[in-house]
Amino acid sequence: MTLSRKPLSLIFGAVLSAIAFGSVAQAAEFDLSPEQPGRIHTEKSEKAAAAISSNFKFAKEGYLTVATNPSDPPLGTYATDAKTVVGTDPDITVLIAETLGLKLDLVPVAWADWPLGLASGKYDAVISNVTVTEERKEKFDFSTYRQDVLGFYVKADSKITSIKEPKDVAGLKVITGAGTNQEKILLEWDRRNVAAGLKPVEVQYYDDSAASQLAIQSGRADAEFNPNATLAYAAAVSGKTKLVGIVSGGWPLTAEIAVATRKDSGLANAVTLAINELIASGKYGEVLKKWSLTAEAIDQSRTNPPGLPKPNS
């Protein structure tokens, strides 16, 4: 295994000609307007609404108050007015609220603030790319709505067509994030490859996504391995990269993203029912397609499924 950290200046000149003269796939357009005229809506489900416990205390009567952290498109980001939150998570939140027959109060929060706000009753739920873990399940209930997956992305015209298992990365130059779960997975794959006599991976680290993209386009890196959602968005916007493989964020275990609610508050089962109705109606799939996240779709929402284990357990 080779580790390298490349400064942007080393790859800037080399990539300019590749971008200027190379073939570029058709880029997608995303609506980041605050009005969201193409937003998908639904009707109230009496069954889902009736599943809300009569003892549940809403933060604001008649509203589903939901916290979200608008940090990364396409999951959640600020619209062109710099104050309205748009993206996959807001769209899913709108549908859940409508299915439950409630108005929506979507509250932007810092990631570190949601656990206390949810536990104290300031928010009814959190929809912000939260992974189900056994540790979090001690304090919160969960209703799953997406797979937690990492993606391998390569240049759009790359000859690499599939990365699914350790042997597929042997000898490749792969970008990943330092100190992340995906780095741990990549290093474990590399360890297994070397033990099997295969070529080592050259692991590369960059300071930002722009530098990573330049490395891919210049050929200084073969692939990037990071959270699928942000890479999928970048691929759709630029048309310059493509998905060639996904891996569970909890590899070798399965990891899922879920709506978090207060433990034993009586809301989780209703949210799970709402999500399953949205899956059955096709509206859930429409939202993921709208934001280029169909690779993260689930077939069924579950309440409190097995989560990732506690550290050192």
Kinemage of the C-alpha trace (Angstrom):
@kinemage 1
@onewidth
@group {chain A} dominant
@subgroup {mainchain}
@vectorlist {calphas} color= white
{ca met a 1} P 0.000 0.000 0.000
{ca thr a 2} L 1.201 3.494 -0.880
{ca leu a 3} L -0.106 6.585 0.875
{ca ser a 4} L 0.080 9.973 -0.802
{ca arg a 5} L -1.269 13.451 -0.219
{ca lys a 6} L -1.242 15.610 -3.338
{ca pro a 7} L -1.281 19.419 -3.369
{ca leu a 8} L -3.656 21.002 -5.864
{ca ser a 9} L -0.845 22.803 -7.700
{ca leu a 10} L 0.691 19.526 -8.885
{ca ile a 11} L -2.384 18.434 -10.763
{ca phe a 12} L -3.903 21.725 -11.910
{ca gly a 13} L -1.914 22.162 -15.100
{ca ala a 14} L -2.210 18.546 -16.165
{ca val a 15} L -5.950 18.489 -15.849
{ca leu a 16} L -6.760 21.653 -17.796
{ca ser a 17} L -6.266 20.040 -21.176
{ca ala a 18} L -8.216 16.953 -20.103
{ca ile a 19} L -11.171 19.099 -19.130
{ca ala a 20} L -10.928 21.318 -22.189
{ca phe a 21} L -10.558 18.607 -24.801
{ca gly a 22} L -11.870 15.438 -23.171
{ca ser a 23} L -15.351 14.081 -23.747
{ca val a 24} L -17.853 15.118 -21.097
{ca ala a 25} L -21.128 13.327 -20.384
{ca gln a 26} L -24.379 15.276 -20.245
{ca ala a 27} L -24.694 17.015 -16.891
{ca ala a 28} L -27.931 17.032 -14.928
{ca glu a 29} L -29.655 20.126 -13.585
{ca phe a 30} L -30.982 20.386 -10.035
{ca asp a 31} L -33.583 22.860 -8.874
{ca leu a 32} L -32.167 24.728 -5.887
{ca ser a 33} L -34.809 27.446 -5.915
{ca pro a 34} L -36.665 28.130 -2.643
{ca glu a 35} L -40.023 27.680 -4.410
{ca gln a 36} L -39.300 24.074 -5.478
{ca pro a 37} L -42.066 23.981 -8.143
{ca gly a 38} L -41.277 20.360 -8.978
{ca arg a 39} L -41.493 19.105 -5.390
{ca ile a 40} L -43.417 15.847 -5.011
{ca his a 41} L -46.483 15.860 -2.759
{ca thr a 42} L -48.926 13.300 -1.396
{ca glu a 43} L -52.204 12.953 0.502
{ca lys a 44} L -52.891 12.148 4.146
{ca ser a 45} L -53.000 8.466 5.094
{ca glu a 46} L -55.606 7.816 7.765
{ca lys a 47} L -53.861 4.555 8.659
{ca ala a 48} L -50.475 6.196 9.229
{ca ala a 49} L -51.962 9.169 11.074
{ca ala a 50} L -53.947 6.867 13.364
{ca ala a 51} L -50.719 5.080 14.325
{ca ile a 52} L -49.439 8.154 16.177
{ca ser a 53} L -49.788 7.525 19.907
{ca ser a 54} L -52.528 9.577 21.562
{ca asn a 55} L -49.959 10.397 24.244
{ca phe a 56} L -47.444 11.888 21.813
{ca lys a 57} L -46.704 15.536 22.571
{ca phe a 58} L -45.891 17.533 19.442
{ca ala a 59} L -43.423 20.396 19.754
{ca lys a 60} L -46.007 22.538 17.947
{ca glu a 61} L -49.632 21.439 17.697
{ca gly a 62} L -50.649 20.534 14.151
{ca tyr a 63} L -47.061 20.518 12.931
{ca leu a 64} L -44.325 17.939 12.514
{ca thr a 65} L -41.264 19.793 13.756
{ca val a 66} L -38.186 18.262 12.175
{ca ala a 67} L -34.521 19.134 12.637
{ca thr a 68} L -32.103 18.778 9.744
{ca asn a 69} L -28.483 19.717 9.125
{ca pro a 70} L -28.196 21.341 5.663
{ca ser a 71} L -24.516 20.666 5.083
{ca asp a 72} L -24.182 18.727 1.834
{ca pro a 73} L -26.161 18.532 -1.396
{ca pro a 74} L -28.090 16.576 -2.460
{ca leu a 75} L -29.152 15.475 1.050
{ca gly a 76} L -29.735 18.973 2.349
{ca thr a 77} L -28.434 22.386 1.361
{ca tyr a 78} L -29.552 25.991 1.314
{ca ala a 79} L -31.521 27.180 -1.705
{ca thr a 80} L -30.582 30.186 -3.810
{ca asp a 81} L -32.188 32.480 -1.216
{ca ala a 82} L -29.606 31.238 1.329
{ca lys a 83} L -32.285 30.428 3.915
{ca thr a 84} L -34.649 27.752 2.563
{ca val a 85} L -33.444 24.156 2.970
{ca val a 86} L -33.824 21.922 -0.092
{ca gly a 87} L -32.657 18.438 -1.040
{ca thr a 88} L -33.453 14.774 -0.557
{ca asp a 89} L -34.035 14.904 3.196
{ca pro a 90} L -36.357 17.950 3.016
{ca asp a 91} L -38.359 16.303 0.216
{ca ile a 92} L -38.741 13.069 2.194
{ca thr a 93} L -39.698 15.119 5.257
{ca val a 94} L -42.437 16.950 3.348
{ca leu a 95} L -43.915 13.636 2.193
{ca ile a 96} L -43.862 12.121 5.691
{ca ala a 97} L -45.569 15.172 7.200
{ca glu a 98} L -48.232 15.175 4.484
{ca thr a 99} L -48.830 11.436 4.896
{ca leu a 100} L -49.390 11.996 8.623
{ca gly a 101} L -51.750 14.885 7.911
{ca leu a 102} L -49.475 17.480 9.495
{ca lys a 103} L -47.947 20.777 8.459
{ca leu a 104} L -44.154 20.834 8.408
{ca asp a 105} L -41.795 23.004 10.423
{ca leu a 106} L -38.308 22.197 9.114
{ca val a 107} L -35.612 23.563 11.423
{ca pro a 108} L -31.954 23.862 10.303
{ca val a 109} L -29.594 22.816 13.105
{ca ala a 110} L -25.929 22.088 13.637
{ca trp a 111} L -25.186 18.362 13.578
{ca ala a 112} L -23.980 18.361 17.191
{ca asp a 113} L -27.222 19.934 18.425
{ca trp a 114} L -29.854 17.475 17.206
{ca pro a 115} L -29.567 14.762 19.912
{ca leu a 116} L -30.280 17.127 22.818
{ca gly a 117} L -32.968 18.994 20.895
{ca leu a 118} L -34.765 15.772 20.022
{ca ala a 119} L -34.470 14.278 23.505
{ca ser a 120} L -35.808 17.469 25.124
{ca gly a 121} L -38.870 17.666 22.882
{ca lys a 122} L -37.734 20.740 20.960
{ca tyr a 123} L -38.089 18.657 17.780
{ca asp a 124} L -40.438 15.774 17.013
{ca ala a 125} L -37.995 14.083 14.662
{ca val a 126} L -34.607 14.399 12.999
{ca ile a 127} L -34.108 13.668 9.305
{ca ser a 128} L -30.481 14.370 8.546
{ca asn a 129} L -28.606 11.337 7.212
{ca val a 130} L -28.509 9.689 10.660
{ca thr a 131} L -27.153 6.127 10.658
{ca val a 132} L -28.813 3.552 12.925
{ca thr a 133} L -26.411 2.386 15.636
{ca glu a 134} L -26.970 0.287 18.736
{ca glu a 135} L -25.658 3.143 20.863
{ca arg a 136} L -28.140 5.647 19.390
{ca lys a 137} L -30.993 3.145 19.784
{ca glu a 138} L -30.593 3.410 23.556
{ca lys a 139} L -31.905 6.988 23.362
{ca phe a 140} L -33.887 7.176 20.123
{ca asp a 141} L -36.259 5.209 17.903
{ca phe a 142} L -35.555 4.871 14.193
{ca ser a 143} L -37.553 4.477 10.973
{ca thr a 144} L -35.283 3.593 8.061
{ca tyr a 145} L -35.519 5.399 4.723
{ca arg a 146} L -32.211 4.953 2.866
{ca gln a 147} L -29.256 2.648 2.661
{ca asp a 148} L -26.059 4.008 4.170
{ca val a 149} L -23.701 3.381 1.283
{ca leu a 150} L -20.294 4.435 0.077
{ca gly a 151} L -19.596 4.780 -3.623
{ca phe a 152} L -16.696 4.132 -5.959
{ca tyr a 153} L -16.637 6.770 -8.710
{ca val a 154} L -14.317 6.928 -11.708
{ca lys a 155} L -13.847 9.205 -14.713
{ca ala a 156} L -16.821 9.013 -17.081
{ca asp a 157} L -14.748 7.410 -19.844
{ca ser a 158} L -12.732 5.136 -17.532
{ca lys a 159} L -12.283 1.509 -18.543
{ca ile a 160} L -13.084 0.527 -14.951
{ca thr a 161} L -16.667 -0.749 -14.972
{ca ser a 162} L -17.101 -2.475 -11.614
{ca ile a 163} L -15.645 -2.322 -8.095
{ca lys a 164} L -17.496 -4.678 -5.775
{ca glu a 165} L -14.910 -6.533 -3.717
{ca pro a 166} L -11.322 -6.240 -2.453
{ca lys a 167} L -9.623 -7.715 -5.523
{ca asp a 168} L -11.227 -5.036 -7.710
{ca val a 169} L -9.103 -2.272 -6.140
{ca ala a 170} L -5.781 -4.124 -6.364
{ca gly a 171} L -3.190 -1.901 -8.022
{ca leu a 172} L -5.498 1.119 -8.280
{ca lys a 173} L -4.934 4.680 -7.102
{ca val a 174} L -7.929 5.416 -4.885
{ca ile a 175} L -8.916 8.672 -3.186
{ca thr a 176} L -10.637 8.515 0.193
{ca gly a 177} L -11.088 10.601 3.333
{ca ala a 178} L -8.485 10.403 6.072
{ca gly a 179} L -9.736 9.089 9.410
{ca thr a 180} L -13.074 7.962 7.972
{ca asn a 181} L -14.939 4.679 7.956
{ca gln a 182} L -14.398 4.383 4.212
{ca glu a 183} L -10.662 4.674 4.756
{ca lys a 184} L -10.826 1.792 7.258
{ca ile a 185} L -12.695 -0.331 4.712
{ca leu a 186} L -10.259 0.498 1.907
{ca leu a 187} L -7.233 -0.273 4.086
{ca glu a 188} L -8.774 -3.598 5.140
{ca trp a 189} L -9.416 -4.490 1.499
{ca asp a 190} L -5.814 -3.591 0.719
{ca arg a 191} L -4.550 -5.726 3.612
{ca arg a 192} L -6.454 -8.720 2.281
{ca asn a 193} L -5.174 -8.144 -1.239
{ca val a 194} L -1.549 -7.921 -0.155
{ca ala a 195} L -1.960 -11.073 1.940
{ca ala a 196} L -3.298 -12.800 -1.173
{ca gly a 197} L -0.331 -11.673 -3.254
{ca leu a 198} L -2.201 -8.981 -5.201
{ca lys a 199} L -0.899 -5.508 -6.001
{ca pro a 200} L -1.308 -2.906 -3.242
{ca val a 201} L -3.611 0.089 -3.435
{ca glu a 202} L -2.166 3.589 -3.649
{ca val a 203} L -4.365 5.481 -1.202
{ca gln a 204} L -4.595 9.203 -1.938
{ca tyr a 205} L -5.887 12.014 0.256
{ca tyr a 206} L -6.912 15.500 -0.842
{ca asp a 207} L -7.932 18.563 1.096
{ca asp a 208} L -11.191 19.203 -0.753
{ca ser a 209} L -13.546 17.774 -3.352
{ca ala a 210} L -12.297 20.095 -6.103
{ca ala a 211} L -8.784 18.704 -5.761
{ca ser a 212} L -10.146 15.147 -5.784
{ca gln a 213} L -12.065 15.818 -8.991
{ca leu a 214} L -8.984 17.285 -10.638
{ca ala a 215} L -7.010 14.180 -9.713
{ca ile a 216} L -9.650 11.912 -11.258
{ca gln a 217} L -9.897 13.941 -14.470
{ca ser a 218} L -6.110 14.152 -14.894
{ca gly a 219} L -5.614 10.422 -14.413
{ca arg a 220} L -3.515 10.854 -11.286
{ca ala a 221} L -6.188 8.873 -9.440
{ca asp a 222} L -8.259 5.975 -10.765
{ca ala a 223} L -11.221 6.183 -8.401
{ca glu a 224} L -12.713 7.989 -5.431
{ca phe a 225} L -14.264 6.085 -2.519
{ca asn a 226} L -16.407 8.274 -0.293
{ca pro a 227} L -20.077 8.710 0.756
{ca asn a 228} L -22.242 7.919 -2.253
{ca ala a 229} L -24.708 10.789 -1.914
{ca thr a 230} L -22.230 13.636 -2.358
{ca leu a 231} L -20.330 11.839 -5.122
{ca ala a 232} L -23.589 11.002 -6.925
{ca tyr a 233} L -24.573 14.661 -6.853
{ca ala a 234} L -21.181 15.756 -8.188
{ca ala a 235} L -21.379 13.148 -10.957
{ca ala a 236} L -24.856 14.272 -11.966
{ca val a 237} L -23.937 17.965 -11.961
{ca ser a 238} L -20.657 17.651 -13.866
{ca gly a 239} L -21.262 14.584 -16.025
{ca lys a 240} L -17.549 13.826 -15.649
{ca thr a 241} L -17.635 10.830 -13.301
{ca lys a 242} L -19.655 7.642 -12.999
{ca leu a 243} L -20.616 5.132 -10.313
{ca val a 244} L -18.972 1.705 -10.618
{ca gly a 245} L -19.700 0.197 -7.210
{ca ile a 246} L -21.368 0.691 -3.845
{ca val a 247} L -20.387 -0.693 -0.447
{ca ser a 248} L -22.344 -0.586 2.793
{ca gly a 249} L -21.159 2.165 5.092
{ca gly a 250} L -20.944 -0.450 7.830
{ca trp a 251} L -19.099 -3.071 5.768
{ca pro a 252} L -19.084 -5.980 6.299
{ca leu a 253} L -22.338 -5.190 8.134
{ca thr a 254} L -25.360 -3.478 6.594
{ca ala a 255} L -25.932 0.132 7.622
{ca glu a 256} L -29.144 2.119 7.190
{ca ile a 257} L -30.131 5.774 7.377
{ca ala a 258} L -33.242 6.552 9.397
{ca val a 259} L -35.621 9.142 10.780
{ca ala a 260} L -34.851 9.551 14.487
{ca thr a 261} L -37.625 10.113 17.049
{ca arg a 262} L -37.663 10.170 20.860
{ca lys a 263} L -37.373 6.757 22.473
{ca asp a 264} L -40.770 5.184 23.176
{ca ser a 265} L -42.560 8.431 22.290
{ca gly a 266} L -45.143 6.721 20.099
{ca leu a 267} L -44.199 8.331 16.788
{ca ala a 268} L -41.758 5.870 15.201
{ca asn a 269} L -44.276 3.264 14.037
{ca ala a 270} L -46.394 5.946 12.365
{ca val a 271} L -43.341 7.300 10.550
{ca thr a 272} L -42.404 3.791 9.417
{ca leu a 273} L -45.941 3.227 8.107
{ca ala a 274} L -45.795 6.561 6.278
{ca ile a 275} L -42.498 5.709 4.603
{ca asn a 276} L -43.767 2.294 3.516
{ca glu a 277} L -46.850 3.890 1.975
{ca leu a 278} L -44.590 6.315 0.113
{ca ile a 279} L -42.477 3.405 -1.122
{ca ala a 280} L -45.592 1.556 -2.308
{ca ser a 281} L -47.002 4.618 -4.086
{ca gly a 282} L -43.751 5.273 -5.947
{ca lys a 283} L -43.361 8.782 -4.545
{ca tyr a 284} L -40.380 7.743 -2.437
{ca gly a 285} L -38.631 6.475 -5.560
{ca glu a 286} L -39.470 9.691 -7.409
{ca val a 287} L -37.679 11.735 -4.757
{ca leu a 288} L -34.527 9.609 -4.899
{ca lys a 289} L -34.546 9.730 -8.701
{ca lys a 290} L -34.970 13.506 -8.615
{ca trp a 291} L -31.764 13.829 -6.587
{ca ser a 292} L -29.811 10.992 -8.330
{ca leu a 293} L -29.866 8.712 -5.273
{ca thr a 294} L -31.695 5.640 -6.581
{ca ala a 295} L -28.676 3.518 -5.577
{ca glu a 296} L -29.593 4.197 -1.932
{ca ala a 297} L -33.242 3.093 -2.121
{ca ile a 298} L -34.705 0.552 0.303
{ca asp a 299} L -37.562 -1.864 -0.376
{ca gln a 300} L -39.121 -1.536 3.063
{ca ser a 301} L -38.844 0.799 6.038
{ca arg a 302} L -38.235 -0.853 9.412
{ca thr a 303} L -38.584 0.390 12.958
{ca asn a 304} L -35.427 -0.044 15.047
{ca pro a 305} L -33.590 -2.611 12.906
{ca pro a 306} L -30.218 -3.952 14.073
{ca gly a 307} L -27.797 -1.034 14.123
{ca leu a 308} L -24.056 -0.817 13.798
{ca pro a 309} L -22.458 -2.231 16.956
{ca lys a 310} L -21.026 -0.136 19.741
{ca pro a 311} L -17.303 0.588 19.491
{ca asn a 312} L -15.163 -2.280 20.791
{ca ser a 313} L -18.196 -4.549 21.169
